[in-house]
Amino acid sequence: MSQDFDLYRTSEEHDMLRESVRSLAEAKIAPFAAEVDEEGRFPQEARDALTLNDLHAVHVPEAYGGAGADAL
């Protein structure tokens, strides 16, 4: 593989975060998705699950209550 593509490869930290979010979404968010769509309502279950796991504002600077991660 060409090293040029390494510029576009996600870091191990990003990959771990993605796996965590995917697991959380499958377990705590997906079960409510159809109901949320059918009722056209705000997905409070998703917000609650993300907040409980400190994943609701990962891209927001720490000074404003987020985790301070990058936008990726």
N, C-alpha and C positions, 0 to 999 in steps of 0.2 A: 504494500500500500504506500502511496506517496505521502511524504511528510507534509505536503501542502494541505492535506485534509485534516491534519492535527489541529489546525487553527479553529476548526469548526466542531471539534469533539468536545463534549461536555466533560466537566471535571468529575472526579469520583464523588465529591460532595453534592454536586447537582444530581448525579445518578441516584445517590442514596435518598435525597430529598424527593425526587420523582417517585421512587419506590414507596416511600412512606405515604405520600399523598395519594398514590394509586390505591394502596391497601386501605387507607382511611375512606376514600371515596367508595370503594367497592363494599366496605362493611357498613358504613354509617350514612352515606349520602344516596347511593344508587337505589336502595330499597324505597326511598320516598320520591324518586324522580318522576314516575308516572303520575302519582297523585298531585305533585306540585304542578306538573304540566296541565293536567286535566282541570285543576282548580284555578290555574293562572295566578298562583299566589307566590309570595316571596318564600324562598327555600330556607326557612328558619332552621331546619334540621342540619342543613349544610353549614350554615353560619355557626351554629352551636358546636358542631363537631370540629370545625376548623379552629374555632376559638379555644376550645378545651385542649387542643393539641398544639397550641401556639403557632398555627399555620395560617391565621387569618390576615396577617399583615407582614409577611416575611420581607417584602420589598420596601416597606416603609422604614425610614431612618429610626434608630433607637431613640433618638431625642423626641420623637413623636409617638412612641409606644409600639413601634414595630420591631422586627428582628434585625434590620439593617443589612439584609442580604441584597444582592444585585437583582436587577429586573429579570434576568434570565431564570 
